[in-house]
Amino acid sequence: MSSNPKQANRFRHLLAASIAALLATTGLAACSSSNAGDAAASDAATLRLGYFANITHALPLIGIANGTYAKVLGSTKLETQVFNAGPAAVEALFAGAIDAAYVGPNPAINAFTKSNGEAIRIVAGASSGGAQLVVAPQYTDAASLKGTTIATPQLGGTQDVALRFWLKSQGLSAPTTGTGDVTVAPQENAQTLDLFKQGKIAGAWVPEPWASRLVLEGGGKVLVDEATLWPKGAFVTTHLIVSTAFLTAHPQTVAKLLQAEYDTLQEVTADPAKAKAAANDALKALTGKQLKPAVLERAWNNLTLTLDPIAAALQTSADHAVEVGTTKKADLDGIYDLTLLNALLTNSSKPQASAAGLGKE
């Protein structure tokens, strides 16, 4: 996983220690260190991974398309599935159709709470920022949105919760059932753009590149940049969740998945212009269309790609979801397992990622 033999050996030792700790805390530790080593050496035959055709998923977009993920996973076959929003990805994970997925915070919270803390673990971040409420020019403030329809990617998704909470903070109701001051219409992002152009919806709270497309192709304006609602503008847009059963059975495969994401981030950092073009090519392969240069530039500049899951923001996201009625209040302790990520970061001389008291580091 590393071109430097000494670094690779150091990572293997750190990884073995992390896997042993993981097995011990899940009650599957072997009776001897040699057995634990055998468990650590067990790669999955296949890894089924979900992600979105959004710039907020730039790391998997680029790394899957250019073969980095497949190369690092080695003998483990990579199978991918593209989703429109997190709730659908979580449903697929619950159904056993995928093993891991890149999703936003609220779908991860819902998966954790609905399964009583058993189904998933967040193992890394992927991006921060890149979500906005874009509206038609005639809407100048929250009050002017009364009686309108605003779109989001999916009920209970990260942008859906963000919109409903913001509307409530502005004194406008947007219930998940029945009528309110504003109608929130969860739908496919491509449909949102078409309806916005036709004037059939007032706007949408969406991730990139859709926010930029609404502005530059639909003639919209930004009413709310979500980054302005968070301390220092830092909030999780995308992180990586893994089925707890898969993480327990194949920690080494998960470690390789994290290595692939890390390697892709290094590629992006080394050559951002090449990375932007690669992300655009990947979008074309998945959707049949490339982003226009101005859209790509605007969307890219709204994002921060990072393996840090920005855990400090998760409890706030959970509280917002409870307040708007898309999930029930629950204890999030244990939702993070960052042991494999931190072994990788330590090996790479990078700062450790914090679980903010909500799991293992």
N, C-alpha and C positions, 0 to 999 in steps of 0.2 A: 504493500500500500504506500510505501515511501521509496523514493529513489536512493535515499541514504541508508545503507545497511544498519548503521548504529541507531538511527532514528527509528527504523522499522523494528529493530529488536526491542528498543525501549517501549515502543507502542504495543508490541505483543505482550510484554510483561505487564504493562498498565492495563491492557485489555483483559488479560487473564485474571488479574486481581478484581477488576470491575465485574467480570462475568461470575467469578466465584461469589462475590458479594451479592449479586443479583440472584443467583441460585439459592444462596443461603436465606435471603429474605423472603423468597417465594416458597420455602419449605422443600426445595428440590435439590439441596446440596447433597453431594455424594458422601459416602462414608470416608473416602480418602481423597487426597489431593489429586491422585492419578485419575480417579473416576471423574473428578470435577474437570480435569483437563480434557478427558474424553468428551464430556458434554460440551465443553467450550469449542471443541473442534468440529462439532456437528453443524454443517451448513445446510440450509434448506435447499431442497431440489428446485423450488420455484419461489420467487417473491412477486406477489401481485400488488401493484402500487397504483393508487389513484392520485390524480392531480387535475388542475383546471387549465383551460386555454386562455389564461390571463397573464399579463405581465407581472402581477404579484406572485406568480409561480415561476418566475424567470429561472431559478436554479434548476428545478426539475425539467422545465422546458428545454433549457440549453443542454444540461447534462445527459438527459435521455436521448435527445436528438443526435448529439455528437458522439455517443457511445461511451462516455465516461462512466455512467452508472453500470452499464453492462460489463465493461472492462474490469472495474473494481469488484463487482459481484462475482466475477470469475465463473466457477462451475454452476453457480445458482442462476437459473433462467429468470430473466426479468420479463414480466407481463404487465402491461399498463392499461389503465382505463381512464378516460377523460370525463369529468363531471362538470355541470354548470355551477354547482354550489355545494357547500359542505354537508347539509343534511342528507342529500342523496348519497354522498360518499359514505357517511356514517351508516346509512341503511344498508349499503352494500357490505360494509365491514361486519355489521351485525348478522347479516345473512351468510357470512362466510365466503363472500365472493371476492374480497380483497383482504390483504394482510396489513396494509399500511396506507396512509393517505396524507396528502398536504391539504389542510383545511384551515379555516379561521378559528378564533377562540371559542365562539359560541357553540358551533357544532361539537367541538371537543368537550366542552362543558356538559352539553346535553348527553353525549355518549357516556360520559363518566357518571353523571347523576342517575340516568335512567337504568344503568346497570349496577347501581349501588357501589360504584367505584371499582368495578371488576373488569370492564370490557377493554379499556384502552389506557395507554400511557402517552404523554407528550414527551418526546425524546430529543427534540431540537426545534429551533426556530427556522424561518426561511425568509421572511420579509417583514418590514415595518412600513407604515404609511401607505399612500396610494389609494385612498378612498375619499370620495367627495359627494356632496349633494349638489347636483347640477339641475338648474331649473330654466324655464323659458324666461326671456328678458323682462317680461312684465311683472314677474314676481320679485318683489324687493325685500321682503322680510317674512318671518314666520307667519304673521297674521294674514298676509296676503294669500297664503296657501290654504286657508279655510275653504272647504268645499271642493278641493281638487283631489286628483289621484296621483300618487307618487309610487314609482316602481322600486322594487328591490330584487336581488337574484333569487331568493327563496325564503319562505317563512321560517323564522328561527335562525336564519343565517346571520353572519356577523354584521353585514350592512343593514339587514332588516331590523335587528335589535338596535343598532346605532340610530337609525332613522326614528324608530318609535320612541326611543328614550329622549332624543333631542326634541321631538315634537311635544312630548309630555313636559319637558323642561320649559317649553315656550308656552305652556298653557293650552295645548291642543291635544285632543284625544284621538287615538288611532288604535282601537281595540283589534285583537286578532279575530274576533267574531262580532257580527252586528255592525252597526253604523257608528261613525264618529265624526269629528271635525274634518279629518283627512282620511281618505281611503288609501291604504297601502296595498299595492298589487304585486305580489311576488310573481316573477315570470322570467323566462329566458332572457339573457342580456341582449341577444340579437333582436328579439322582439321588442325589447324596451327602446332600442335605438330607432327602430322603424316607427313605433307609436309616437315617440317624441318628435320625430321629424314631421309626422302627420298632425301634430298638435292634439293628439288624443290623451296624452298624459302631461301633467305640469312639469314633471322632472323625475329624477331617480337618484337614489343613494347607491352608488355602484363602485366597484374596484376598477383599477386600471387594467386594460386600456380603455374601458368603456366610459369612464369619466371624461377622458380626453376626447374620445370620439363624439360624445354628446356636446362638448364645447366646440370642437373644431369642425365637425361634420354636421352637427345638429343645430348650431347657432345658440347653444345654451350658455349660461354663465354659472360660476361657482357661487352658491349661496353659503355653503358650509364646507370648509376643508377640515376633515376629521382631525388632522394633526393639530389644529388650533384648540382642540378640546382636551388634549392630554398634556400632562407635565412634560416640558421640553420636547413636545411633539412626538414622543415615543410610545407607540402602541403596537401590539402584534396584529399583523394582517394575515400572515400565513405561518403555520408551524406544522411540524411532522408528528402525526400520531401513529402508533403501532398497536395492533391487537396485543393485549397482555399475554394471551396464550402463545402467540408467535414470538414475542419478545422472550418469554420464558424458555420456549423450546429451541430457539435459534438466535441467541444473543450475538453470536459471531456474525451472522448474516446482517443483523441490524447494525452492528458496528461497521460493516462494510458499506451499508447504505449511507451511514453518516459520513464515512470517508469519501464516498462518491459526491455527496453534497458539498463537503469541504473542498474537495479538489476542484469542483465546478466553480465555487466561489473564488478560489485562487485564480482560475482562468479569467473570470469576470474582472477581478481587480487588476490583473496584469494588462488587460486590453479591453476596456469598456466599449470602445467603438465596435470591435469585433463581436463582443458579447451581445450588444444591442442588435446587430445584424443577425446573429445566430438565433436570438429569441424571436425575431420577426420571421425568419425562415421557418422556425418550428411552428409558429402560429399559422403560417400559410399551409404547412403540411397537415395541420389538425383541422383547420376551418375552411381552407380553400382560398383565403385572402390574407394578404400582407397588410400591415398597418402603413398608412401614409407616413412619410418621413417626419412631418410636424407632429403627428399624433404620437409616434414612437418616442420622439425626443421629449415631448411634454410628459408622457406617462413615465418614462424611465427616470426623469428628474424628480418625480414625486415619490420615488421609492428608495428605501434603504434595504439592501440585501444583507442578511445576517443570520448566523446560526444561533444567536442568542434568542431564546424564546420570549424574552421580555416578560418574565413571569410576574413581575410586580403589577402589571396591568391586568392580569387574568381575573383576579378577584373582583376588580371593578367591573369588568365585562360581565361576570356572573351576576353581580348585584343588579346591573342594568337589565339583564334578561329576566330576572325574577320580578323586577319592578314593572316591566311591560307585559308580563304574563306569558312569555314563551318557554319558560322553564320554571321548575320549582326550586326553592332554596335548598341547598345541600352543602355538606362539608366537602371541600375540594382537596383536603389533605391526602396526598398520595397520587395526585393526578400527574405529577412529573416524575420521570426517572431519567436523570441527566448523567448517570454514572458513566455510560459509554461515551457520551459526548464529551464529558470533562476529561476522560482518559485521552481522547483524541486531542483536545485542546492543550492539555498538559504536554503531550508529546510534541505538539507544534509550537510550544512556548507562547501560547495565547492565554488571555485571562479566562478564568473559570466562569461558567454560566451559573447563575443563581436560580434556585427553585422558589425563592421568596417564601420559604417555610411551607411550601405545598407539595413536598416530595423529596426524593433522594437526589443528592448532588454527587 
